[in-house]
Amino acid sequence: MIRQTDRLALAVPDADQAAADLNALFDSVIIDDRHDPAARARRVTLQWGTDQLELFEPTEDGPVSEFIGEGKRGLFAGGFACDDPATIASGLESAGVPVAQEGDRFTVFPADLSGTGIILSPLANHQRVGLNDRLWQITYTVPGLAEDVARYRTLLGLTDAFTSYYDSEVWGYHAAITWFDSQKGGALDSLEFLEPFDHGKAAGRFLARSGGEGGIYMASVQTDDIFALRDRVMSTGGGWEASPKDEYTGFIHPRRTHGLLLGVVTYSRFDARKPTPEDPDAWG
């Protein structure tokens, strides 16, 4: 079973530059630098809060060079910590999705699953590093909400997980969130699915750029001091956008993070209005 959102992967043309920029922004640190044979790329891993941020720099023709060549720099894959990643990987393969294996780590490349790369790995505890606490949500833009929510829940073994629904007039989409932990006071870890209805707004433009296929649109982290991260962004070149609803929520522009649109929240504020099976409309 999937337990946590635990990493993001970015496709970048220069991993050294990306690592330097991201470490300066988040106070993250490099913990690994290796060749990824299936991706045909160099993979630089940053410790980023209690989770990890991986930077894939292509070294030859392959999934990463193809992704970058299509103008899709940025979010390449979202990662999940699992009780048994091999079982979920086997289910994906049974559904016709190719999976690459490296020890107890399994990877689905974006071209093989509607633009949504996936990394599955075992649960692990990491010491917190930097200004953010942890990754809590990975957001997909999809062409059909009901169909795609059902599809990903089935592929990832989340059919029993609670899913809440909401609409956003501000951002122009219908949305669903599948929560790994449905209780108040628990983890916020989740998958969010957006079906744009206003194609002039950001999610709609993203869907159009993908040729209507969709893909990973953004991700979100939580921090115990959102203002420290906001001030770091603003003092080093800008790119912070406050939420129109709450100063304890903000967004970091992709130009600051090598193609990663990143939401930032304060845990207590979001947990207070987290939907549950008993109150499924609390998010609205």
N, C-alpha and C positions, 0 to 999 in steps of 0.2 A: 504493500500500500504506500502511496505517496504521503509523506509527512510534512515536508517543508518545501517552499521555494528557496533555493540555496545558492543560485549563481545565475549570472548573465554572461553571454558571450557576444563580443562585438567583432565584426570584420573590419579591419583597418589596414591601410596601405603601409603604415609605419608604426610598429608596436612600441618602439623605443619612445617616439614622440608622444604617442597616445598614453603610455604609462606615465611619462613625466607630467603631462598635463593633468591627468586624472589624480595622480598622487598629490599634486600641488593643490588640487581642489578639495579632495576628501581626506587628506592625510592617510591614504591607503599606502600599502607597501608591496613590493614585488616579493613573492614567495616561491615562484617556480618559473622556469624558462626552458621549454623543451620543444622537440619536433613532434607534431601530431601527424602520423603517417596517413591516417584515413582522410583527414582534412587537407593533407598536402600543404601544411602551413606550420609556421612557428606559433607556439601557443605560450603566451606570457600570462601568468596568473597573479592577480593582485588580491591580497587580503583586504576586504572592504566591509567594515563593520564585522559582524560575525559570519558573513558570507563571502563569496568570491566573485571577482569580475575577471573574465578571461578575454584576452586580446589575441585574435587570430590574424596573423600576417601571412599572406600567401607566399609560398616559396616555389611553386610550380602550378601548372594548370590543375584545377580541381574544384571542389565545392566552394572554397573561400574566394578563389580568383574569379569564379563564375559569378558569385554573389556581388562582388565589388564591380565586376565588369558590367553588370546590369544596372549599376548606379544605386545599389541598395546598401551603401555603407552604413554601418551602425548595427542595430540589433540582429544578430545572427542566430542566436538560440537562447532559450530559457531553460534553466536547470532545476531539477527536483531531487531531493534526498528521499530515499525510499527504504522501507524495510527489506525489500527483495527486488532490486532493480532488474535482475535477470528475468523474473516472471513477467514484469510489465514489458520488457523488451521482447520477450517471446510472444506476448499478445499482439504487439505491434507488427511483428514479422508475420504472424498468422493472418493479420488483416491486410497483408500485402505491402507494408511499409518497410523499406530497407533500413537495417540497423547496423552500425559499425560498433565493434567491441574492442576495448582496450583494457584488459584486466577486468575489474568489476565496474567499469564505466562504460556506458552505452550511449551512442550518439545517433540521432536522426538529423540529417542535413535538410535545410529549408526547401530545397528543390524536390525533396521526396515527400513532403507533407504540407502542401498548400502554403509554402513560405514560412512555416513555423518550425524552426529547428528546435530539437529537444535534447537535453543531456540528462541522463539518469545515473545516479551514483548512490552509494550507501550513506546512511546517516553518519554524521561526524560532528564533533564539537570543536569550534575554533574560537580562540580568544578574540574579543572585539578589538578592532583597530580603526582609528580615524573618527570622523565626525558623524557618521551615520551608524545606527544600531544594526539594522538588518533589512534585507529585501523581504517584502511581504506580498507583493502582487505583480503578476505578469499579465499584460493586457493584449488581447488579440483583436484586430479588426476583421470582421467576417462578413461575407455576402448574405448569409441567411442565419438569423439568430437561433431559432428553434433547432434547425437541422445541425448547425455547427456545435451548439452546446451539447446536443445529444452525441454527436460524433466524437468530440474530444473527451467527454466524460467516459464513453465506452472505451476508447483507445487507451486512456490513462487509468482505467480501473476506478473511476470516481462515480460510478452510477449510484452509489448509496450516499454520496455527499449532498448536503443541503445546497440548493441553488436559489438565490433571490433575484428578483427582476426590478428594474427601474427604467425610467425615461429621463433624458436630459435635454431640455429645450435650449439651455445655454450652449451646450456643445454639439447638439444636433444628432443624437443617436438613441436607439433603443439598446438596453444593456442587460446583461446577466452576470452574476458573480457566483462561482462555485467555491464554497468555503471548505477548507480541509478540517477546520475546527469550528463547529457551529455555535459554540457557547460564548457568552460574555465572559470577559476575563481571560479568554484563551488566545491563541495565536491568530493573527489576521491573515495568515497565509492563504492565498486564493488565486484563482484564475478569473479574469474579467473578459467578457466578450462584448464587442460593440458592433452593432449593425447601423451604419449611418443612414439617416433620412434627410439630412441637410448636406448635400455633397459639395457645398461651397466652404464648409468648415473643415477643420484640420483632419478629423478622422475620415471624412468623406473624400478629401483630397488624397489621403494616404491610400484608401481603397482603390481610387482611380489609378494612382501611380503603379499599383500592383497588378493592373490589368483586371481588376475585379476579383482577384484571388484572395486577397487579404494577407495577413501575416502578423508578426509581433509588432505592435504599434508603439508600446511604451512599457515602462515598469515603474514601480513605486517602492520607496524605502521609508522606514520610520526612524525617528531620532528623538532623543530626550531633550535636545536643544535645537529646535528648528531655526532659531534666530542666529545661532553661531554659524550654521551652514549657509543661511541666507546672506549673512554679512560677508562670509568668505567669497561667495559667488559675486556679490556686488562690488567688493573691493578689488577683485582680480579681473574685471572685464565685463561684468554685467551678465545678463541672461536669466535673471530671476523674475518670475511672474507670480504674483500673489493670487490665490484663489479669490474669485469675486464673492465668496460666501464666508470665508474664515481665514484670518491671518495665520492660523496654525496649520495651514495647508499651502503649499506652493509648488511651482514647477521650474525645473532647470532646463533651459533651451538646449536642443541637440547640438548647437554650434559649440557649446562649452564642453560637451561630453562625447565628442567623436561619433555623433549620430544617435545618441541615446536620449530620448525624451524621458525625463525622470520626474515623477511626482514625489513629493516629500510631505510626510504627515507626522503628527504627534500621536503616539499610540493611544493615550487616554481619551483624546477627543474622538478618534475614530471608533474605539471600542465602545464608547458610550452610545453611539448610534448604529452599531453593527446589527444588521438583521439577524434574526434567529428563527427557527421553525415556529416559535410562539409569537413572534412579531416580525413577519416577513417583509413588511413595508417600511421598516424603520429607516432605511437608507434614503428615502425620498426627500 
